[in-house]
Amino acid sequence: MNTNKILIIVTSAINADMGVIKRTDRFQQTIKGLMTLRNHLPNAIILLADGSPHKLEVEKVKALSDFANYAADFSTDPQITELAINHRKSEAENLLILKTLMLLQQDESMKDVMTGVERIFKISARTDLTDGFDVEQHMVKGKYVFKKRIPTWLSDSRKEFATDLLITRMFSFCPTLMDDYMKMCEHNIALVLQTRIDTEHAHFVNINKDLLVELDEIHCTGIVAGTGTVENY
């Protein structure tokens, strides 16, 4: 597989103030995750998009740039910052992805990056790909690829419409779906604001199920910010 046709958007919030993980550890874990991406997809284009609630230090941006092709610092974006400071993680992440995709569409240098890209991955920072990862499972034209839906853990009336959730730590989509996914992010933000469900439930509610391919395993591990535990997906 010619992995230079792969664009990976890595979303991060290194200078976060939620969870049990220290900022220094988040930074090192982010670098480690970027290194595992390079090991599995050596020629992929990696775009790190950071939406920290507190300004990212210049030296951190410089260091991260050594492991990613591009680093987009949204830590000074007032809309993302306001959401992140108020611990509105789901809304902040959807807005971060939306603005990153807008950057890819509108920035002249980023337009050139998109030329020839056949698959876009969204991967959360501090995620390590494991040996079972197979990029070919994601190369489905005109489709989204997610880990198989999981029944909701909600116990109130919201479970009537949010019956399941989709893991958003890692998923991929065809570039032809960029506009569709941007609209989904907008709908996700509105739904989360209205109902207080999280982004994983919102993704399931708003995704076009006819465009959804589900995998039993996506072969990655990730560190949960709230607890510091490692989960396998």
C-alpha positions in Angstrom: 0.0 0.0 0.0 1.4 3.4 -1.0 0.8 5.1 2.4 1.7 8.6 1.0 -1.9 8.6 -0.1 -3.0 8.6 3.6 -3.7 11.8 5.6 -3.8 11.3 9.3 -5.4 14.1 11.4 -4.2 13.7 15.0 -6.3 15.6 17.5 -4.7 16.6 20.8 -5.2 18.8 23.9 -1.7 18.7 25.4 -2.2 21.6 27.8 -5.4 20.3 29.1 -6.7 20.7 32.7 -9.0 17.7 32.8 -8.2 14.2 33.8 -5.4 12.7 35.9 -2.6 12.9 33.4 0.0 15.6 33.8 0.8 17.9 30.9 4.3 16.7 30.6 3.1 13.1 30.4 0.5 14.1 27.8 3.2 15.7 25.7 5.5 12.6 25.9 2.6 10.2 25.2 1.6 12.3 22.2 5.1 12.0 20.7 5.1 8.3 21.4 1.7 7.9 19.5 3.1 9.9 16.6 6.1 7.6 16.5 3.9 4.5 16.3 2.0 6.0 13.4 5.2 6.6 11.6 6.2 3.0 12.2 3.0 1.6 10.8 2.4 4.2 8.0 5.9 5.5 7.3 4.9 7.7 4.3 1.6 9.0 5.6 1.0 12.7 5.9 0.5 13.5 9.5 -1.3 16.7 10.6 -1.3 17.3 14.3 -4.2 19.6 15.4 -4.0 20.8 19.0 -7.0 22.4 20.7 -5.6 22.9 24.2 -7.5 25.2 26.5 -4.2 26.9 27.5 -1.7 28.2 24.9 0.7 25.6 23.6 4.4 26.6 24.2 6.5 27.4 21.1 9.0 24.7 22.1 6.3 22.1 22.3 5.0 23.0 18.8 8.5 22.8 17.4 9.2 19.4 19.0 5.9 18.0 17.8 6.7 19.2 14.3 9.7 16.8 14.2 7.2 13.9 14.3 4.4 15.3 12.2 4.4 16.8 8.7 2.3 19.7 9.9 1.3 21.1 13.3 -1.8 23.3 13.5 -2.0 25.1 16.8 -5.6 26.0 17.7 -4.8 26.7 21.4 -5.4 30.4 20.8 -8.7 29.9 18.9 -11.2 31.7 21.1 -14.2 29.4 20.3 -12.3 26.2 20.9 -10.6 27.6 24.0 -13.9 28.7 25.6 -15.4 25.2 25.1 -12.2 23.5 26.4 -11.8 25.7 29.4 -15.4 24.9 30.4 -14.7 21.2 30.0 -17.0 20.9 27.0 -14.8 18.2 25.5 -17.2 16.8 23.0 -18.1 20.1 21.5 -14.4 21.3 21.5 -13.3 18.2 19.7 -15.9 18.4 17.0 -15.1 22.1 16.5 -11.4 21.3 16.3 -11.9 18.7 13.6 -14.3 21.0 11.7 -11.8 23.9 11.7 -9.0 21.5 10.7 -11.0 20.3 7.7 -11.8 23.9 6.8 -8.0 24.6 6.9 -7.4 21.8 4.5 -10.0 23.2 2.1 -9.1 26.8 2.3 -5.4 27.2 2.9 -3.5 27.1 -0.4 -0.6 25.0 0.9 -3.0 22.6 2.5 -5.0 22.3 -0.8 -1.8 20.9 -2.3 -1.4 18.4 0.5 -4.8 17.0 -0.3 -4.0 16.3 -3.9 -4.0 12.6 -4.4 -5.1 11.7 -0.8 -7.2 8.5 -0.9 -8.0 8.2 2.8 -8.4 10.5 5.8 -7.9 9.1 9.3 -8.9 10.9 12.5 -6.8 9.5 15.4 -6.8 10.9 18.9 -3.4 11.8 20.4 -1.8 9.3 22.8 -3.1 6.4 20.6 -0.8 3.6 19.6 -1.5 1.3 16.6 -1.0 -2.4 17.3 0.4 -5.1 15.1 -3.0 -6.2 13.9 -3.7 -2.9 12.2 -4.3 -3.2 8.5 -4.8 0.0 6.5 -6.4 -1.9 3.7 -9.5 -2.5 5.9 -10.1 1.2 5.7 -9.6 1.7 2.0 -13.3 1.7 1.1 -14.3 4.3 -1.4 -17.2 6.6 -0.4 -17.5 5.1 3.1 -16.7 5.8 6.7 -14.9 3.0 8.6 -15.4 2.8 12.4 -15.1 0.2 15.1 -18.4 -1.7 15.4 -21.0 0.2 17.3 -21.3 -0.4 21.0 -24.7 -0.4 22.9 -25.3 2.8 24.8 -24.5 3.1 28.5 -27.1 5.8 28.9 -29.8 5.0 31.4 -32.2 7.9 30.8 -34.6 9.0 28.0 -31.7 9.8 25.7 -31.1 6.1 25.0 -34.3 6.2 22.9 -32.5 8.0 20.1 -28.9 7.4 21.1 -29.2 3.6 21.1 -25.5 3.0 20.4 -22.2 4.8 20.2 -19.2 4.8 17.8 -15.7 4.9 19.1 -14.0 8.1 17.9 -10.5 7.5 19.0 -9.7 6.2 15.5 -11.8 6.1 12.4 -11.4 7.0 8.7 -13.3 8.3 5.8 -13.0 8.8 2.0 -12.0 12.3 1.0 -15.3 12.5 -1.0 -17.1 12.6 2.3 -15.2 15.6 3.7 -18.2 18.0 3.2 -20.6 15.4 4.6 -18.4 14.9 7.7 -18.1 18.6 8.3 -21.9 18.9 8.3 -21.9 16.0 10.7 -19.5 17.8 13.1 -21.9 20.8 13.0 -24.9 18.5 13.8 -22.9 16.8 16.5 -22.1 20.1 18.3 -25.8 21.1 18.1 -26.9 17.7 19.5 -24.4 17.7 22.3 -25.4 21.2 23.3 -29.1 20.3 23.2 -29.0 16.9 24.9 -25.6 16.7 26.8 -24.8 13.4 25.1 -21.1 12.9 24.2 -19.5 13.0 20.8 -19.4 9.2 20.4 -23.2 8.9 20.8 -23.6 12.0 18.6 -21.6 10.4 15.9 -23.8 7.3 15.9 -27.0 9.4 15.8 -25.9 11.7 13.0 -23.9 9.4 10.7 -25.5 8.2 7.5 -25.7 4.5 8.3 -25.7 3.6 4.6 -22.2 5.0 4.4 -20.9 3.2 7.5 -18.6 0.2 7.5 -18.0 -1.4 10.9 -15.0 -3.4 12.0 -14.9 -5.8 14.9 -11.5 -4.5 15.9 -9.5 -1.4 14.8 -6.2 -2.5 16.4 -5.1 0.3 18.6 -4.7 1.2 22.2 -5.4 4.5 23.9 -4.9 6.2 27.2 -8.1 7.4 28.9 -7.5 11.0 30.2 -10.0 10.7 33.0 -8.5 7.6 34.6 -5.1 7.1 33.0 -6.0 3.5 32.1 -5.1 2.0 28.7 -8.0 0.6 26.6 -7.8 -1.7 23.6 -10.0 -1.2 20.6 
